[in-house]
Amino acid sequence: MDVKILIIGGGPAGLAAAISAYDKGERDILILEREDRLGGILNQCIHNGFGLHTFNEELTGPEYAARFIDEVKKRNIKYLLNTTVIRLDENKKVVALNETGVLEINAKAIILACGCRERPRGAINIAGARCSGIYSAGTAQKLVNIDGYMPGKEVVILGSGDIGLIMARRMTFEGAKVKAVLELMPYSSGLNRNIAQCLNDFNIPLMLSTTVVEILGEDRVEGVVIAKVDEKLRPIMETKETIKCDTLLLSVGLLPENELARNANIDISRITRGANVDDMLMTSIPGIFECGNVLHVHDLVDFVSLEAKKAGENAVKYVNSNDNNKYDKTIIETSGGVRYVVPEMIVKNNDLDPISLKLRVSNVFKNVYLEVMADDSVIYSKKKQVLTPGEMQSIDLKPEDVKKLREAKNIKVYLR
Ligand SMILES: Cc1cc2nc3c(=O)[nH]c(=O)nc-3n(C[C@H](O)[C@H](O)[C@H](O)COP(=O)(O)OP(=O)(O)OC[C@H]3O[C@@H](n4cnc5c(N)ncnc54)[C@H](O)[C@@H]3O)c2cc1C
């Protein structure tokens, strides 16, 4: 089949992109979703804390998703569930599978909104048998919140990102004893509000600069051996101690789900693991866009929805234009503690709509200025009391700054 705008992934990013493309006048839109319902990862996030920026309300994940699903349905935007995209090529031809068989779809523009997945145990090399009782935190969340199973009774969580923190509280609510949350780094990568509401409120200890060096047990986890780490993150074996537990939850990072992009030879960033995109959120293949967690891991869904709205609008601009986006682009350099910035490139065109740069820093910084320089002039400077790698930062540039950005030959984002 032929379609103007094809969206891969029916999570919050795919839904928001579809709605904005429709609202910009495009009617030939199709969403493909591999699960049996729309909503993405939000369906298993039954805690509240979603939508504060977008709706000024604290919604649960399913409630937030429902608002967007309703809008998609109101507009009669087409979607196919239980449909997995298995291939994408540079000519924007897509192969997908569902119970009717193999679908081949030619699209004028494609928006990749496939989300991310969790790093597994294999990625962190912990010694011990392959016993049961080891789960990624997201799998445990699905088991508890959707399937109605308890993964265990005495739990240690490795990784203090938001999923690890949320699961510490969730397991406690369900009657488990969460003995500790361990974090390799000297700081948590989770949001401060989650540390307060998910750990401190339940007296769950957060052990920083600490990791698991061995998992004990043959058939089922019986305990974990933990140790402090030095400044090079190497375990200090003299500090070893054992915590008895029957379950280890791993919350050790998320990786953008970029196999489709990689197989289509789209340029992938070594830092974000998402595609390198310009400020239209267009990848290295004209007409293929990325947004949401497949582009870079976001901490708040509100920012996912805003980014995806832009991807939807730009996909419509692309399908309606004949210039094929042949503009030059300036790469944004990062330095002085800025780990990455998205988008990575600014297009040299005349569009003066506001631009929002998203970034993360590489360490904890106090009392620094976050700045953007376009050629020789500083076009943005903001004092920040504390910056942590766990909190994504936004730099919102007004039209007059966007003009300078688009004209600049050198663009830099840095901390001073
Ligand atoms: C445990 C947890 C707690 C969170 N807590 C909060 C919070 O309190 N507040 C907040 O604002 N945010 C929170 N978030 C973040 C928020 O859920 C995400 O930012 C958001 O869901 C990302 O949206 P997305 O559409 O990019 O990805 P997803 O929601 O992951 O959606 C991607 C969709 O693409 C589909 N897909 C992938 N590959 C294919 C394929 N090949 N073919 C077809 N379909 C495909 C997937 O099935 C999925 O439905 C939390 C996330 C997690 C995991």
Ligand as a Chemical Component Dictionary entry (heavy atoms), coordinates in Angstrom:
data_LIG
# 
_chem_comp.id                   LIG 
_chem_comp.type                 NON-POLYMER 
_chem_comp.pdbx_formal_charge   0 
_chem_comp.three_letter_code    LIG 
# 
loop_
_chem_comp_atom.comp_id 
_chem_comp_atom.atom_id 
_chem_comp_atom.alt_atom_id 
_chem_comp_atom.type_symbol 
_chem_comp_atom.charge 
_chem_comp_atom.model_Cartn_x 
_chem_comp_atom.model_Cartn_y 
_chem_comp_atom.model_Cartn_z 
_chem_comp_atom.pdbx_ordinal 
LIG C1  C1  C 0 8.794 2.925  34.459 1  
LIG C2  C2  C 0 8.622 4.252  33.789 2  
LIG C3  C3  C 0 8.165 5.313  34.546 3  
LIG C4  C4  C 0 7.969 6.546  33.935 4  
LIG N1  N1  N 0 7.471 7.563  34.697 5  
LIG C5  C5  C 0 7.203 8.756  34.116 6  
LIG C6  C6  C 0 6.581 9.826  34.871 7  
LIG O1  O1  O 0 6.303 9.691  36.063 8  
LIG N2  N2  N 0 6.292 10.987 34.235 9  
LIG C7  C7  C 0 6.585 11.132 32.917 10 
LIG O2  O2  O 0 6.295 12.196 32.345 11 
LIG N3  N3  N 0 7.189 10.145 32.164 12 
LIG C8  C8  C 0 7.506 8.962  32.741 13 
LIG N4  N4  N 0 8.054 7.947  31.993 14 
LIG C9  C9  C 0 8.498 8.220  30.614 15 
LIG C10 C10 C 0 7.439 8.061  29.526 16 
LIG O3  O3  O 0 6.698 6.923  29.763 17 
LIG C11 C11 C 0 8.153 7.976  28.192 18 
LIG O4  O4  O 0 8.888 9.177  28.056 19 
LIG C12 C12 C 0 7.205 7.838  27.007 20 
LIG O5  O5  O 0 6.380 6.721  27.155 21 
LIG C13 C13 C 0 8.002 7.687  25.703 22 
LIG O6  O6  O 0 7.119 7.658  24.632 23 
LIG P1  P1  P 0 7.503 6.998  23.214 24 
LIG O7  O7  O 0 6.277 7.050  22.384 25 
LIG O8  O8  O 0 8.746 7.593  22.712 26 
LIG O9  O9  O 0 7.877 5.487  23.558 27 
LIG P2  P2  P 0 6.967 4.262  24.055 28 
LIG O10 O10 O 0 5.973 4.687  25.074 29 
LIG O11 O11 O 0 7.927 3.199  24.432 30 
LIG O12 O12 O 0 6.191 3.819  22.735 31 
LIG C14 C14 C 0 6.844 3.223  21.633 32 
LIG C15 C15 C 0 5.859 2.312  20.921 33 
LIG O13 O13 O 0 6.447 1.842  19.709 34 
LIG C16 C16 C 0 6.064 0.491  19.531 35 
LIG N5  N5  N 0 7.057 -0.147 18.637 36 
LIG C17 C17 C 0 8.392 -0.254 18.830 37 
LIG N6  N6  N 0 8.979 -0.884 17.801 38 
LIG C18 C18 C 0 7.985 -1.184 16.921 39 
LIG C19 C19 C 0 7.979 -1.849 15.662 40 
LIG N7  N7  N 0 9.093 -2.323 15.100 41 
LIG N8  N8  N 0 6.795 -1.979 15.024 42 
LIG C20 C20 C 0 5.648 -1.492 15.580 43 
LIG N9  N9  N 0 5.606 -0.871 16.772 44 
LIG C21 C21 C 0 6.771 -0.706 17.435 45 
LIG C22 C22 C 0 6.085 -0.084 20.942 46 
LIG O14 O14 O 0 5.312 -1.258 21.052 47 
LIG C23 C23 C 0 5.504 1.080  21.742 48 
LIG O15 O15 O 0 4.109 1.001  21.864 49 
LIG C24 C24 C 0 8.267 6.702  32.563 50 
LIG C25 C25 C 0 8.740 5.617  31.804 51 
LIG C26 C26 C 0 8.914 4.404  32.406 52 
LIG C27 C27 C 0 9.417 3.237  31.554 53 
# 
loop_
_chem_comp_bond.comp_id 
_chem_comp_bond.atom_id_1 
_chem_comp_bond.atom_id_2 
_chem_comp_bond.value_order 
_chem_comp_bond.pdbx_ordinal 
LIG C1  C2  SING 1  
LIG C2  C3  SING 2  
LIG C2  C26 DOUB 3  
LIG C3  C4  DOUB 4  
LIG C4  N1  SING 5  
LIG C4  C24 SING 6  
LIG N1  C5  DOUB 7  
LIG C5  C6  SING 8  
LIG C5  C8  SING 9  
LIG C6  O1  DOUB 10 
LIG C6  N2  SING 11 
LIG N2  C7  SING 12 
LIG C7  O2  DOUB 13 
LIG C7  N3  SING 14 
LIG N3  C8  DOUB 15 
LIG C8  N4  SING 16 
LIG N4  C9  SING 17 
LIG N4  C24 SING 18 
LIG C9  C10 SING 19 
LIG C10 O3  SING 20 
LIG C10 C11 SING 21 
LIG C11 O4  SING 22 
LIG C11 C12 SING 23 
LIG C12 O5  SING 24 
LIG C12 C13 SING 25 
LIG C13 O6  SING 26 
LIG O6  P1  SING 27 
LIG P1  O7  DOUB 28 
LIG P1  O8  SING 29 
LIG P1  O9  SING 30 
LIG O9  P2  SING 31 
LIG P2  O10 DOUB 32 
LIG P2  O11 SING 33 
LIG P2  O12 SING 34 
LIG O12 C14 SING 35 
LIG C14 C15 SING 36 
LIG C15 O13 SING 37 
LIG C15 C23 SING 38 
LIG O13 C16 SING 39 
LIG C16 N5  SING 40 
LIG C16 C22 SING 41 
LIG N5  C17 SING 42 
LIG N5  C21 SING 43 
LIG C17 N6  DOUB 44 
LIG N6  C18 SING 45 
LIG C18 C19 SING 46 
LIG C18 C21 DOUB 47 
LIG C19 N7  SING 48 
LIG C19 N8  DOUB 49 
LIG N8  C20 SING 50 
LIG C20 N9  DOUB 51 
LIG N9  C21 SING 52 
LIG C22 O14 SING 53 
LIG C22 C23 SING 54 
LIG C23 O15 SING 55 
LIG C24 C25 DOUB 56 
LIG C25 C26 SING 57 
LIG C26 C27 SING 58 
# 
